[in-house]
């Protein structure tokens, strides 16, 4: 990591320690436009992707939790590290 990149790396994690890329797992459920908006907001302001999805009432908490389970995000046949 280059000097001065610390803030950008932290923001890329969505502020809550989850990778911003998790938003792609939500595309089929919330749509590309909403997912893009969530990703941009998470990067700009720092809240976690899941927190923003819940705050905007895009998905119920149970559904969101299910979609973000590692085995669901990884997809069938993918090894989980």
Secondary structure by P-SEA (a helix, b strand, c coil): ccccaaaaaaaaaccccccccccccccccccaaaaaaaaaaaaaccccaaaaaaaaccccaaaaaaaaccccccccccccc
